[in-house]
């Protein structure tokens, strides 16, 4: 099926995929590359150095300027604005325009503004009216000005972990994420105060070789956003509260740690994110191995590839 161009639309590009529709008062310049089954709606403009994947929807009032890239199944809402020059001046052009990339399956809400040179991760969602000033992780939901992470797409949000474990005794609960478990640590309380204890190799399923504390984190900031190849971790919020997201590439679950007798165990090859820190939050992290920068997987596609290799090896 050949592309459709409305009589009042202009499509100068010869590289447009089958089934794509260019509607009235849209203008696609000659150098643009547009995939199959795209929908280029009324009053849109697509400049020369623009590449769109398959099944991309561009709603009315959107301008896509040089350097813009969108992968397959991207949705761009009405009047979303993309920029490609941090310091624009009339008739003054940079040597090269900054590249903005929207990864596969991401959605940009109406009237959002995306600053130049930013990457929007796979299946991320940008809320309407947001101003995005830095990269958005895969699957993240961001909103506001400046845009901040307010959640994650498709994550299962359960009751606080302490409510899901036996309140009278130490317990372990398997989550929906492969290998990730919640642990209730034993606490003793009397008139002198309270004490929480755990045995390494028992309540904590490994013997730590490193520990660190995370604190004084601004509420807008996100920590983690990586997986480990070999290192095991155990996280306890000893003060305040923090949200922990665990992701095995197929299942994603979010836990809000609010008490110092509940921990979450993250095995290797699980993507972990910590965010929504309260002002008084102190996160204790126990790690099975000394710090090794080569043990980190910091890009989500690389993490998915590592998970696929694990499944293939199995």
C-alpha positions in Angstrom: 0.0 0.0 0.0 1.5 3.3 -1.1 1.6 6.4 1.1 -1.4 8.7 1.1 -0.9 12.5 0.8 -3.9 14.7 1.3 -4.5 17.2 -1.6 -3.7 20.1 0.8 -0.6 18.3 2.2 2.9 18.6 0.9 5.3 15.6 1.0 8.6 16.2 -0.9 10.3 13.2 0.5 10.8 10.1 -1.6 11.5 8.0 1.4 8.1 7.4 3.0 6.9 3.9 4.0 3.8 2.1 2.8 0.5 3.0 4.5 1.8 6.3 5.9 -0.7 9.2 5.8 0.2 12.8 5.4 -2.8 15.0 6.1 -3.9 18.5 5.2 -1.4 21.4 5.7 1.4 19.1 6.8 4.7 19.6 5.1 7.4 16.9 4.9 10.8 18.2 3.4 12.8 16.2 0.8 15.5 14.8 3.2 13.1 13.4 5.8 12.8 9.6 6.2 9.4 8.4 7.3 8.6 4.7 8.1 5.5 2.7 7.3 2.0 3.2 8.7 2.8 6.6 10.2 0.2 9.2 10.8 1.4 12.8 10.0 -1.5 14.9 11.1 -2.7 18.4 10.0 -0.5 21.4 10.5 2.8 19.5 11.1 6.2 20.2 9.8 9.0 17.6 9.3 12.4 19.0 8.4 15.2 17.4 6.3 17.4 15.6 8.9 14.5 13.8 10.6 14.0 10.0 10.8 10.8 8.4 11.9 10.3 4.7 12.4 7.2 2.7 11.7 3.8 3.4 13.2 4.8 6.8 14.5 1.9 9.2 15.2 2.5 13.0 15.0 -0.6 14.9 16.1 -1.4 18.5 14.9 0.7 21.4 15.6 4.0 19.6 15.9 7.3 20.7 14.3 10.1 18.1 14.0 13.4 19.9 13.3 16.8 18.7 12.0 18.4 16.1 14.3 15.1 14.6 15.5 14.8 10.8 15.6 11.8 8.7 16.6 11.9 4.9 16.7 8.9 2.6 16.0 5.5 3.1 17.7 6.2 6.6 19.1 3.2 8.8 19.9 3.7 12.6 19.8 0.8 14.6 21.2 -0.7 17.9 19.9 1.5 20.9 19.9 4.5 19.1 21.5 7.6 21.2 20.9 11.1 19.8 20.1 14.2 22.0 20.0 17.6 21.5 18.5 19.7 24.5 19.5 20.5 25.5 23.1 21.5 29.0 22.3 19.5 30.1 19.2 20.1 33.4 17.4 18.5 34.6 14.3 20.6 33.8 11.2 23.3 32.2 13.4 23.5 28.4 12.9 25.6 25.8 14.9 28.0 23.5 13.1 25.6 20.7 13.9 22.2 20.6 15.4 21.8 18.6 18.6 20.1 15.2 18.2 16.9 14.4 20.1 16.0 10.7 20.2 12.6 9.2 21.2 13.0 5.5 21.7 10.6 2.8 20.8 7.1 3.0 22.2 7.5 6.2 24.0 4.7 8.8 24.3 5.0 12.6 24.4 1.9 14.4 25.9 0.2 17.5 24.4 2.1 20.8 24.8 5.2 19.2 26.2 8.5 20.9 25.5 11.7 18.8 25.0 15.0 20.6 25.2 17.7 19.8 22.6 20.0 16.8 22.7 17.8 14.7 25.0 16.9 11.0 24.8 13.5 9.8 25.8 13.8 6.1 26.8 11.7 3.1 25.6 8.0 3.2 26.5 8.6 6.3 28.7 5.7 8.7 29.0 6.0 12.5 29.2 3.0 14.2 30.8 1.1 17.0 29.0 2.7 20.4 29.4 5.9 19.0 30.8 9.3 20.7 30.2 11.9 18.0 29.8 15.4 19.3 30.6 17.3 16.0 30.9 17.2 12.4 29.6 14.2 10.3 30.6 14.9 6.7 31.6 13.1 3.8 29.9 9.6 3.2 31.2 9.6 6.3 33.4 6.6 8.6 33.7 7.6 12.3 34.0 5.6 15.4 34.5 6.0 19.0 35.6 8.4 21.9 34.9 11.1 20.8 35.0 9.9 17.3 34.4 10.5 14.8 37.2 9.9 11.1 37.5 6.5 10.4 39.2 6.3 6.7 38.4 7.1 3.9 36.1 4.9 2.4 33.3 3.5 -1.0 34.0 5.0 -1.3 37.5 3.0 -3.2 40.1 2.5 -1.1 43.2 1.7 -3.2 46.2 0.9 -2.4 49.8 3.9 -1.3 52.0 6.2 -4.4 52.4 5.7 -4.5 56.1 2.0 -5.0 55.6 2.6 -8.0 53.4 4.9 -10.0 55.8 4.1 -11.7 59.1 4.2 -8.9 61.7 5.1 -11.3 64.5 8.1 -13.1 63.0 10.8 -12.8 60.4 9.5 -13.7 56.9 10.4 -13.8 53.3 8.1 -13.0 50.4 8.7 -13.7 46.8 7.7 -10.8 44.5 6.5 -10.8 40.9 10.1 -10.0 39.8 12.4 -13.0 39.2 14.6 -13.6 42.2 13.6 -10.4 44.1 12.4 -11.0 47.6 11.1 -8.9 50.5 12.5 -9.7 54.0 11.1 -9.0 57.4 14.0 -8.6 59.9 13.6 -9.6 63.6 13.0 -6.6 65.9 13.0 -6.6 69.7 11.4 -3.8 71.6 11.2 -3.0 75.3 11.3 0.1 77.5 14.9 0.7 76.6 14.1 1.1 72.8 14.2 -1.2 69.8 16.8 -3.3 68.0 16.6 -4.8 64.6 19.1 -7.6 63.7 19.8 -9.9 60.8 22.2 -12.8 60.2 24.4 -12.7 57.1 23.6 -15.7 55.0 20.4 -16.1 56.9 17.8 -13.3 56.8 20.2 -11.6 54.4 20.9 -14.2 51.7 24.6 -13.5 51.2 27.7 -12.3 53.2 28.3 -8.6 52.4 31.7 -7.4 51.4 30.7 -3.7 51.1 28.2 -1.4 52.5 27.2 2.2 51.9 24.5 4.8 52.9 22.5 7.0 50.6 21.1 10.1 52.2 20.4 13.9 51.7 19.0 13.0 48.3 16.8 15.8 46.8 13.3 14.4 46.3 13.5 15.1 42.5 16.6 12.9 42.1 16.7 9.3 41.0 19.4 6.9 42.2 20.3 3.4 40.9 19.1 3.1 37.3 21.4 0.1 36.7 21.8 -3.6 37.1 24.8 -5.7 38.2 26.3 -8.6 36.4 27.4 -10.5 39.5 26.8 -8.4 42.6 23.9 -9.1 45.0 22.4 -6.2 47.0 20.1 -5.9 50.0 18.4 -2.5 50.7 16.9 -1.3 53.9 15.5 2.2 54.5 16.7 2.9 58.1 15.0 6.3 58.2 12.3 8.1 56.2 11.0 6.5 53.1 12.1 5.6 49.6 10.5 3.9 46.6 12.5 1.0 45.1 11.7 -0.3 41.6 12.8 -3.8 40.5 12.6 -5.0 36.9 13.6 -8.4 35.4 12.9 -7.3 31.8 9.4 -8.8 31.9 7.9 -7.9 35.3 8.3 -4.6 37.1 7.3 -4.0 40.7 7.7 -1.0 43.0 8.1 -1.1 46.8 7.9 1.8 49.2 10.3 1.1 52.1 9.1 3.0 55.2 10.4 0.9 58.1 13.8 -0.2 59.2 12.9 -3.9 59.7 12.0 -4.6 56.1 14.5 -5.0 53.3 14.4 -5.9 49.6 16.9 -8.3 48.0 18.1 -7.6 44.5 20.0 -10.4 42.8 22.3 -9.9 39.8 20.7 -9.0 36.5 17.8 -7.2 38.0 17.3 -3.5 37.0 17.0 -1.4 40.1 15.9 2.2 40.6 15.5 4.2 43.8 13.5 7.4 43.9 10.8 9.4 45.8 13.3 9.9 48.7 11.7 11.7 51.7 13.8 14.6 53.0 15.0 12.5 56.0 15.5 9.2 54.1 18.6 7.1 54.8 19.0 4.0 52.6 21.4 1.3 53.8 22.8 -0.9 50.9 24.7 -4.1 51.6 26.6 -5.5 48.6 28.1 -9.0 48.1 31.2 -7.7 46.3 33.6 -4.8 46.4 33.0 -1.9 44.0 33.7 -2.9 40.4 32.7 -0.4 37.6 32.7 -3.3 35.1 30.0 -5.1 37.0 27.5 -2.3 36.3 25.1 -2.4 33.4 23.9 1.2 33.0 22.0 1.1 29.7 18.5 -0.6 29.8 18.9 -2.1 26.2 22.2 -3.7 27.3 20.4 -5.0 30.4 17.7 -6.6 28.3 20.4 -8.2 26.1 22.2 -9.6 29.2 18.9 -11.0 30.4 18.2 -12.6 27.0 21.7 -14.1 27.1 21.0 -15.6 30.6 17.7 -17.1 29.3 19.5 -18.5 26.2 22.2 -20.0 28.4 19.6 -21.7 30.5 
